Structure formats: structure tokens, C-alpha cells
Amino acid sequence: MERRGECKLEILSSVIALCFVVLACVELGDAATAVDVYRLIQYDLAGAPFGSRIANLNHHAGSSLTAPNADLSRTVVIIPIADLNVSSVKDYIDRKQPLGGLLFLLPSIFRSEDKESKQDADHNSETRDKLALLERLLVHANIPYPVYFAFEDEHIKAVLADVKRNDVIGQPATATTGGYKLVVSTSEARKVSSPSITNIQGWLPGLKLEGDSNQIPTIAIVAPYDTFGAAPTLSVGSDSNGSGVVALLEIARLFSALYSNPKTRGRYNLLFGLTSGGPYNYNGTQKWLRSLDQRMRESIDYAICLNSIGSWDNELWLHVSKPPENAYVKQIFKDFSDVAGELGVKVGLKHKKINISNPRVAWEHEQFSRLRVTAATLSELSSAPEFLENFGGLSDNRHLVNETAVIRGVKLVAESLARHIYGLEEKNIQIFAEDSSLAVNPSYIVSWLSLLSRTPRVAPFLPKTDPFINALRKELAEHTAEVNVQHENLDGIFTFYDSAEATLNIYQVASVTFDLLLLLVLGSYLIVLFSFLVITTRKVPSSFPVKEAEIQLWLKFVSNVNCTTGIDWNLVTTDEMLIYKTCFSWIFKEVWVYALNMDYNNSSPGQVSG
């Protein structure tokens, strides 16, 4: 019985030792870097697929799309934006070559609100140009593999440096050679059911004299607040159109102060509209206008739409659909030009005739023009953006917006409207002078710019109960007499898919050679263990098929294995392989027999009693 206990203890110690070896291997396998990643948007337009069509990722890492004769079907190519060649990416996509996936690394400065230095600003200008070209390519392409974006950090830079080093020496990561594996485990993207858009309307009534039965006119100030970009969860649109939203809120605050006193209340109603669906032919503006009471719509003298006024230097543009000779258009342009001259800036006029039969709507004011309401868009852009472009993409962040430009834009619009409302067109009077109680508040503008620059606002991913929408409603309610919120479904030609962000795990994996070496070491460990536990306490059993000299020869071979370069199998003789195979098979057979029958007093190895 004592002998049996000793054997049980020996076997238990062997099992524990083996468990430690396995646990060590598991710990090595779990050592990974986790990175937040943002997937390229996936959507359908009138049934046609666009964007990245797959969300799951599980492939080795590579660093180049142009490696000669390389099979990249199971490779995720990592491309820093600083090293990006848009032409190479476009060529690869156009040729529809197989690829495991793409991971674009964005500069870390793009997610910071810190001030840029002059050198950073010049460098980031080039980066923004690259990003704009890349977004245009990716958003309008059908890509049958995962495409993700991530921000650079020290961990991912170190991984990329290793990957590049291996690619340079001609040893790309594969299942045979090892390397880094990128894994995104997420459910496949599902359709976003019934995507909604939300419009917020604020009403500031003008002064109506007693006995006046005529309806007083209305001026509308409108700005779309939602965004669209290659990565929905990164589309904050600080300039387009965060700057327009901030300007509208500040204009509402200024006129609220004027209209709160009956003595300074103007004889114009002011209608403020924060609209959604801007990237989708201003679908929200169309639905909002059609929902207005016909009398209210007919009372609109004109509408000013604010779009991207946060990064201009010296000139803004008034875009109109009616001819410049139109009396209303001439009056609007004159009001703005006069104030612009006093502020030391310029306002240009751009006329673009609309085609009613064409569903494409380039500017928000065109939705007003389709209903025969005079309107204009004030923007730093001299021409209309292309479809789904310039609506708050990857490069449109806080660094792009100059709060001084927004302040000048607010003063331009507010003074122009005030002079028209109070009949002061020919008088050089500043109602919102800097040293007055009605001055523009820079702190208010900066705080709202910061909030908008942290808030992605892609409409299908922005539910009607989102805190941001509630914040806009509350803020507009602070400055207007009445606020209405309108919820509508986005037009059905668009279908969007979820899984917009995920976590990327980066594993450093060993090669097949390492796995074979590990198996060899474990097998040799068992041989040595058996030698100490059985052979050293007894003579070698007669059933053991290998001589002690041969065991010593094999152990000597194992001790000389180079763990860095692996095993040169050309140097392993057939006899050595036969010895290892024979030993390994016999030991496992004997251990199994021992586990079934522990009667060591009446049995010897190879002679187990029934």
C-alpha cells in the first residue's frame, strides 16, 4: 500500500508539472493588444451595396498592398495615413483582388482637442487631403472584406514596425512562419430597422400691432446638424455642420435678448430650424417644410441656411437658386455685402439653377426653392459638394474649425438680419457691438463646438431619444418661445447596417515550427520523467523496446536543439526518429495501463494483472 501511494504521488506530480507547462503556453497565447476600431460604413442605395460588407476579422498582419506575387487573401494590410498611397488602394479595389482586410491608422492628433502648432497644421493639411480622397473612394465602393480605422498609439506602432521588418526581409506572416494575427470577433452586421430623422423647430414671435389683421412676415434661419462619413462613429463634423449649428444657436440667443423686451422686439417672426437628413438630399428639411402650416410657409420672407462657416479666411459665399436679378435675392445680397464690408470680409454670390425633376439636392436652400420660398445658403464652400461628401468626414474635427471664423460668421448673419428687421439698411449701426450686452459670446461658441466635436451624428445611428438631440431641444427652448420636435423615417432608398465599432485584438502567434518544437520538448520531458520515476527505481523493464544507450543518444540530440532557428530535420537520422517514435508510443501505452491498474505489488511493467 505504501508503494502504491508513492506511485500515485509520482504520477500526480507529473500531471501537475505538465499542467504548469500547458498553463504557461496559454498565458503566452493570451498576451495581446486590444485596440478600438471603427468600421467603414456599410449601406445600400436603391438596392446597390456600398462600403465594407464584412465585419469579422481573423487574419495575419501585413504592411503592403504592392508586395510582388504575394497572396493577400488571408492578410490584413495595416496602412498609416501618413504612408497612404490612395492610388494603390484604388487600383487594388478596382481590380477586385482578394484581401483579408484593411486597417487604416489615423494620426492620434485627430482625436485630440489640443491646439495645433503651425508645423502640425501644415502637416495635417496634407493628411486631410489624403483622407478626403480616401473617403471618397471607400464610401462609393463595394468592398467585400472588412475595412477598419484606428488611431495610432505606441502599441500598434510597435506591432507595425515588427510587421514591416518581417516584410522587408521577405518573411511575411503566415500560418507557417507565425507573426501577428488581427482578430475582430463580432456578429455580422444587421440592417438598421426604420432609421429615423429628427427635426427641431424653435419659434420666436415678432411684434404685432393692435388692430393689424395682416400676418407679419417670417425669416427662417436653418442648419442641418447630422453628419456622414466613412466611419459613422468618427463622423463628428466640427465644421460641416457643427459650425452652422453653433452659429444658429448663438443667433437665437442674441435675438432672444432683443425680442424679450417689447420695445426692441422686431416686426418679424423668427423661425429656427435644426434639421436632419442633410447628407441624404436634405430629406429632413423637405419633410419639415411640408409639415409646416401653409400660411406659415407662405409667410416666410426668406430663409438663410448655414453650412460650413468654421474654417474660412476672408470670403463667404451666398448660394441661391433664383436669378441674381430677383428683388429678394438682390436685397439679401446687399444686406450681407454691406455688413461684410464693415467687418473687413467679402461675400460672393453664386447662382445655381435647380432641376425639379432631378432628386439630387446639392444645397439645403434648394428644398425651400422647390416650394417657391426664397432662400440662400451661406457657406465657405464656393461650389456644391458631391453626393455624400463634405458632411463631416474623418478629417472634419475640432482642429479644422477656427472659432474666430465662426464668431465673424455669426456677426455677419446677425447684423444683416437685424438691419433688415429694424429697417437700418442704410445706417452704419452695429446692434451686436463687441462692447455691448448684445455682443457675441465666444465662450458659448467654444463650448458648443467642443460638444459637437465629440458627438458623432450620423442620422441612422442617432436614435430619437439620444441625449444630444435632447440637449439641442433644451438649448433652443432656452432662447425661443416655442419648440417643436418632429420625428420622421428616412426615405427608403437608403439601407444602413450596424456593427460600426468593435475591439481589435492583436496576437503574436508562433509558427508551425515552434509548435513542433514544443511537441518535441513535451515528448522528451515525458521520456525523462519516465526515466526518473521508473527506470531509476527499477531496472529497465524487459518490455521496453529501446536500449539505454539509445535513450542517451536521443537526449543528447534534444539538448543540442537551437530554439531560435528550430530543428534542422535534414540532420535527424531515421534511427533517431524511430527511437523517439518507439519510446513515445511505449511510454504512453504504459502510463495508460498504469492508470487502469495500480496493483504494483503483483505486477511489473508490461505484465499487468487482470
Rosetta blueprint (number, residue, H / E / L):
1 M L
2 E H
3 R H
4 R H
5 G H
6 E H
7 C H
8 K H
9 L H
10 E H
11 I H
12 L H
13 S H
14 S H
15 V H
16 I H
17 A H
18 L H
19 C H
20 F H
21 V H
22 V H
23 L H
24 A H
25 C H
26 V H
27 E H
28 L H
29 G H
30 D H
31 A L
32 A E
33 T E
34 A E
35 V E
36 D E
37 V E
38 Y E
39 R E
40 L L
41 I L
42 Q E
43 Y E
44 D E
45 L E
46 A L
47 G L
48 A E
49 P E
50 F E
51 G E
52 S E
53 R L
54 I L
55 A L
56 N L
57 L E
58 N E
59 H E
60 H E
61 A E
62 G E
63 S L
64 S L
65 L L
66 T L
67 A L
68 P L
69 N L
70 A L
71 D L
72 L L
73 S L
74 R L
75 T E
76 V E
77 V E
78 I E
79 I E
80 P E
81 I H
82 A H
83 D H
84 L L
85 N L
86 V H
87 S H
88 S H
89 V H
90 K H
91 D H
92 Y H
93 I H
94 D H
95 R L
96 K L
97 Q L
98 P L
99 L L
100 G L
101 G E
102 L E
103 L E
104 F E
105 L E
106 L E
107 P L
108 S H
109 I H
110 F H
111 R H
112 S L
113 E L
114 D L
115 K L
116 E L
117 S L
118 K H
119 Q H
120 D H
121 A H
122 D H
123 H H
124 N H
125 S H
126 E H
127 T H
128 R H
129 D H
130 K H
131 L H
132 A H
133 L H
134 L H
135 E H
136 R H
137 L H
138 L H
139 V H
140 H L
141 A L
142 N E
143 I E
144 P L
145 Y L
146 P L
147 V E
148 Y E
149 F E
150 A E
151 F E
152 E L
153 D L
154 E H
155 H H
156 I H
157 K H
158 A H
159 V H
160 L H
161 A H
162 D H
163 V H
164 K H
165 R H
166 N H
167 D H
168 V H
169 I L
170 G L
171 Q L
172 P L
173 A L
174 T E
175 A L
176 T L
177 T L
178 G E
179 G E
180 Y E
181 K E
182 L E
183 V E
184 V E
185 S L
186 T L
187 S L
188 E L
189 A L
190 R L
191 K E
192 V L
193 S L
194 S L
195 P L
196 S E
197 I E
198 T E
199 N E
200 I E
201 Q E
202 G E
203 W E
204 L E
205 P L
206 G L
207 L L
208 K L
209 L L
210 E L
211 G L
212 D L
213 S L
214 N L
215 Q L
216 I L
217 P L
218 T E
219 I E
220 A E
221 I E
222 V E
223 A E
224 P E
225 Y L
226 D L
227 T E
228 F L
229 G L
230 A L
231 A L
232 P H
233 T H
234 L H
235 S L
236 V L
237 G L
238 S H
239 D H
240 S H
241 N H
242 G H
243 S H
244 G H
245 V H
246 V H
247 A H
248 L H
249 L H
250 E H
251 I H
252 A H
253 R H
254 L H
255 F H
256 S H
257 A H
258 L H
259 Y H
260 S L
261 N L
262 P L
263 K L
264 T L
265 R L
266 G L
267 R L
268 Y L
269 N E
270 L E
271 L E
272 F E
273 G E
274 L E
275 T E
276 S L
277 G L
278 G L
279 P L
280 Y L
281 N L
282 Y L
283 N H
284 G H
285 T H
286 Q H
287 K H
288 W H
289 L H
290 R H
291 S H
292 L L
293 D L
294 Q H
295 R H
296 M H
297 R H
298 E H
299 S H
300 I E
301 D E
302 Y E
303 A E
304 I E
305 C E
306 L E
307 N E
308 S L
309 I L
310 G L
311 S L
312 W L
313 D L
314 N L
315 E E
316 L E
317 W E
318 L E
319 H E
320 V E
321 S L
322 K L
323 P L
324 P L
325 E L
326 N L
327 A H
328 Y H
329 V H
330 K H
331 Q H
332 I H
333 F H
334 K H
335 D H
336 F H
337 S H
338 D H
339 V H
340 A H
341 G H
342 E H
343 L H
344 G L
345 V L
346 K E
347 V E
348 G E
349 L E
350 K E
351 H E
352 K L
353 K L
354 I L
355 N L
356 I L
357 S L
358 N L
359 P L
360 R L
361 V L
362 A L
363 W L
364 E L
365 H H
366 E H
367 Q H
368 F H
369 S H
370 R L
371 L L
372 R L
373 V L
374 T L
375 A E
376 A E
377 T E
378 L E
379 S E
380 E L
381 L L
382 S L
383 S L
384 A L
385 P L
386 E L
387 F L
388 L L
389 E L
390 N L
391 F L
392 G L
393 G L
394 L L
395 S L
396 D L
397 N L
398 R H
399 H H
400 L H
401 V L
402 N L
403 E H
404 T H
405 A H
406 V H
407 I H
408 R H
409 G H
410 V H
411 K H
412 L H
413 V H
414 A H
415 E H
416 S H
417 L H
418 A H
419 R H
420 H H
421 I H
422 Y L
423 G L
424 L L
425 E L
426 E L
427 K L
428 N L
429 I L
430 Q L
431 I L
432 F L
433 A L
434 E L
435 D L
436 S L
437 S L
438 L L
439 A L
440 V L
441 N L
442 P H
443 S H
444 Y H
445 I H
446 V H
447 S H
448 W H
449 L H
450 S H
451 L H
452 L H
453 S L
454 R L
455 T L
456 P L
457 R L
458 V E
459 A H
460 P H
461 F H
462 L L
463 P L
464 K L
465 T L
466 D L
467 P H
468 F H
469 I H
470 N H
471 A H
472 L H
473 R H
474 K H
475 E H
476 L H
477 A H
478 E H
479 H H
480 T L
481 A L
482 E E
483 V E
484 N E
485 V E
486 Q E
487 H E
488 E E
489 N E
490 L L
491 D L
492 G L
493 I L
494 F E
495 T E
496 F E
497 Y E
498 D L
499 S L
500 A L
501 E E
502 A E
503 T E
504 L E
505 N E
506 I E
507 Y E
508 Q E
509 V E
510 A L
511 S L
512 V H
513 T H
514 F H
515 D H
516 L H
517 L H
518 L H
519 L H
520 L H
521 V H
522 L H
523 G H
524 S H
525 Y H
526 L H
527 I H
528 V H
529 L H
530 F H
531 S H
532 F H
533 L H
534 V H
535 I H
536 T L
537 T L
538 R L
539 K L
540 V L
541 P L
542 S L
543 S L
544 F L
545 P L
546 V L
547 K L
548 E H
549 A H
550 E H
551 I H
552 Q H
553 L H
554 W H
555 L H
556 K H
557 F H
558 V H
559 S H
560 N L
561 V L
562 N E
563 C L
564 T L
565 T L
566 G E
567 I L
568 D L
569 W H
570 N H
571 L H
572 V L
573 T L
574 T H
575 D H
576 E H
577 M H
578 L H
579 I H
580 Y H
581 K H
582 T H
583 C H
584 F H
585 S H
586 W H
587 I H
588 F H
589 K H
590 E H
591 V H
592 W H
593 V H
594 Y H
595 A H
596 L H
597 N L
598 M L
599 D L
600 Y L
601 N L
602 N L
603 S L
604 S E
605 P L
606 G L
607 Q E
608 V L
609 S L
610 G L
